[in-house]
């Protein structure tokens, strides 16, 4: 019988097994490896089994207690239960791998549990989906999901979606600076980000298949911040720039973005940072959690069109 060899550990796995002398230094190394190397899938699978552990480290989530999640589940149907049921059956319906791996029942449970902690809002079903797909348990998925939305992008899940609308304004502003020709063309067609970018900003690009590419992008967003999704959306626009400029009806192209190419998008998004004024980048970083950004952006010259 032929012996089955073990896959050599990739640089990120090796880093995870090496206790850092300084925690912040270890996190910086991990972020660098995510940017330059990326996570590796398991042999014969299009799946990375250690991804949820990397996400837990980046989000500084302590060992997970299942009793906390179970207590929320045992409370039964939340006031938002009917809204949740109206969303779950249509979540990532075209992604075969997601449909095979994640049951609607699991998605309902995790959303209903969160609804006991905060008001259920549009988009939470799609934000929960990658966590459920990547994790080995609902408890782990819930801990990551709960921590990420409340610690990293709390304004995205407020009742009026304040952070999402701020993100759309910043998307317009960033596009105007990064590619003024493309911005002017879309503006001339009355196409601002509120019309074509809402779903991509609301879901941190999780609405654009395939899911395995979304997970690669999310490795980057969880490592460097959800604000980078705004630049990721700009990158997705620039990847189809020629087609947009050649179209008399560009909304037909923008209604559904092309399949996500995470590595190309990440490379472009990182390159855009140096093109933004420092003050604008600061607003970009803070718009997911700082309510004062709304007032500040109105006073800045690059906030006007």
N, C-alpha and C positions, 0 to 999 in steps of 0.2 A: 504494500500500500504506500502510495506517495505521500510524503509528509507535507503538510500544509505550512508554508512559511508565514511568518508574521510580517506585516507591513512595517517598514521603518518609520519611526516617529518623525513627523514634520517639525519644523522649528517652533511652531506654536505649542504643540504637545510637549515638546522638550522644555519650553519655558514654563508651562503649567506645572511641571514636575519639579522645577527648581525653585525652592523658596527664596523670595527676594530679600535682600538685606534691608532695603528701603521699599516700603509699599508703593509709594508714588513712582519710584524708579521702575519697579516691576510693571506697573500699569502703563508707563510710557513705553517700555519695551514691547509690551503686548500690543498696544495701539500701533506701534511702528511695524510690527510683524503682520498685523491685519492689513495694513496699507500696502506693504511691499510683497508679502507672501500669500496671504489669504488662508482660510481654513481648508483642510483637505477632506474630501469625502472618503467614506469607508470603502474598502475593496469590494467590487461587484455591486456597489450601491451608489445611487445618486443622492447620498445623504451623509451628513457629518454628525456623528454621534456625540462628539464633545462640544458642539456649538452651544448648547444651553449652559454648560459650565463656564465657557468663555463669557457669555452674556451676564451670568451671575457675578463673575469677578468684576467685569466692567461697571456693573450697576451697584456693586458693593452690597450684594444681598447675602445676608447671613444664612446659616443652615435653615432649611425650610421646615416649618412645623405644619404637618397636614391637618392638625386639629383646628387651626385657624380657618383654613379653607372649608373644611367639613362643617364647621359651625355656621358659616354663611349658607352653604348648600342646604343644610337641615332647616333653615328658616323657611324654606319653601318658595313659592312664587312671589316675586317682588311686584310692586305696583307697575313696573315696566315690562312685565312678563309678556303681555300680548304684543307690544312693540318689538320685543326681542324675537319672538316667534315669527313676526312678519319679515324680519331681516335675515334670520339664520338660513332659511331654506335657499336663499339666493346668493349666499356668500361663496365667492370663487367657484361658481358652478362649472366653469369651463376647464378648471384645473383638475385633471384626472388623478394625479398623485395626491392632492389635498383631499379629494373626495374619498379616496381609498383609505387614507391614513387617519382622517379626522371625521368622527361622526357628528351629525347635527346635534345629537344629544349632549355631547361634550361641549360643543360651542354654546348651546343654550345654558348649560350649567355654569360655565365660566362667566358668561355675560350677566346671568341672573345674580351670581354671587357679587360681581362688581356693582350691580345696580342697588344692592343693599348699602353700599358705601358712598355712592354718588348718583346723580341723575343720569339716566341712560340717554346718550345722544347719538346722533347720526355718525356713522363711520366706525363706531367701536367694534362692530362685528368683523370688519375687515382688519382692523388693528389687532384684534385678538387672534386672527387666523394664523399668522406666521409663528406666534408663540406656541400655539397648540401643535402645529405641524413639526416644529423643531424639537419640542420637549418630549421626554419619555413619560411624563405624568401630567395630569391636570393640575395637581398641586404646584408643581414647578412652573408650569405655564402661567398659572394665575399669579404666582409671586412675581414673575418677570413682567407680565402684563400690567398688573396693579402698580408696581414700582415705576415702570417706564412712563406710563401716562401721567401719574401723579407727581413724580420727581423731575421728569425731563420735559414734558410738554403739557402741563396742567391747563394752560389756556386753550389747548386744542380740544379739550373735553368739557369745557364750560357750556352751559345751556345755549348761549348765543354764538358759540364757536369763535370767540374773539381772536384767539391765536391763529386760527385758520385764515380769517379775513385779513389779519395783519400780514400773514405770510404771503397772501395773494398780492397785497400792495407792494411788499418787498420784492416779490417775483417780478412785477412790472418794472420796478426801479432797477433791479439788478440786470434784467434783460436790456433795458435802455442803455446801461453803461457798458455791458459786455458786448452787445451787438446792436448798435443803434439803428442799423439798416433794417434788421429783422423786426425790431420793436416798432419802428415807424411804419413798416408795411402792415403789420398786424393791427396797429392803432388805426391806420387808414381804412381798414376793413371792419373797424369797430370791435376788434377782438382784443379785449384786455384779459388778464389772467383770471378774473372772476368767472369768465365764460368757459375757458378751455382748461384751466388748471385746478379747478376746485377739488375734483376727486383725487388728483395726484398729491395735492397739499394735505387734504383732509386725512388721507390714509398713509402718508409718508411713502407714496409710490407703490404701496402694496396692491393697488387696484390694477397694476399693469403686469400681466403675466410675462414669462412663466415664474412660478413661485420659487424655483431653485435660484433664479437670478435675483429675486426680491431678497432672499436670505443673505446673499452676498452683499447686496447694497445695505441691508440692515446691520450686518457685521460692522460696516463702516459707520453707519449712523449711530449705532449704540456706542461705538468707540469714540467718535468725534463730536457727536451731538446731533439732535434731530433738525437743527437749523440748517445743516448741510443739505437736507432734502430740497430746499428752495433752489440751491445751485445745481442739484441733481436734475431737477425739472428743467432748468435752463439748459443743461447739457442734453437732455432728451430732445429739446427743441432744436438745438444746433446740429444734432445728428441727422435731422430731416430738414435742415435749413433750405437746401436747394429745392426740395420738393414744395416746401411752403411758399417760397418766393416765386415759383413757377406756376402756382395754382391761383386761379381766379376766385376759388371758394376754399380757402385754407381750412375753414372749420370742418370740412369733410375729412381732412387729414387729422385734425386735432381732437375730433370727437372721441376717437380711440387711438391712443398712442401705439406705435409699433412695439413688438416684443422687446422687453427690457434687455439691454446689454450692460450688465452691472459694471464690469471692469472698465469699459470705455467711459461710462457715465461718471464713475468715481474719478478717473484720471482727469477728465474735463472739469469736474466740480472743484477739485483741488487746485487746478490751474487758474480758476476764476478768482480765488481769494485775493491774490495779489493785485487784481485789477480794480478791486472795490476800495473806495475811501474808507479809512479806518473807522470813521464815525458810523458809516453805513453797516460795516461788518459787525460792529458792536451791537447795533440794533437788530441785525439778523440773528446774532447769538441769543439775545435776550427776548426776542418776540414770542418764544414758546412759553415763557413763564413770567415775564415782567409786564404788568398792565400799564406802566408808564410809557412804554414804547409807542402806544397809540397816540398820545399827545405830542411826543417828541418828533415823530416822523412828519407831522403836519408843518413843522417849522423849518424843516430842512430843504435846501434848494433842490436836492435830487429827489425829494418826495413829491415834486410837482411835475405834471405832464403838460 
